[in-house]
Amino acid sequence: RERSATDAQIQYLDGDRISVPITVRYRRSGDCFRPLGMHGQKTLKKFFIDRKIPGDKRNRIPLLEDQHGIFWVVGYSIDDRVKLTDTTQKVFLCRVHQRVKSNA
């Protein structure tokens, strides 16, 4: 018998650095972002390879983006531009729930 459970992923982001509308989507060819702590852009493909994320799982990882691009690879990394800093005035709490199937 299959049951579904909910797994919440939570991030606190700089609300002044995120613009609306926010879109949730899956990867596309050529996607890139700047992983937290990096100075330059990285393709999502290279990011997944470096993290050793299996190919069959990559198409199921949600991405959050605004008009400036991807700002959260859910469960893995935020974009460096939306990190909290000493100058952060507004904190944006972002929570994503994913359905997880179990055979219990």
Secondary structure, 3 states (H helix, E strand, C coil): CCEEEEEEEEEEEEHHHCCCCCEEECCCCCCEECECCCCCCEEHHHHHHHCCCCHHHHCCCCEEEECCEEEEECCCEEEHHHCCCCCCCCEEEEEEEEEEEECC
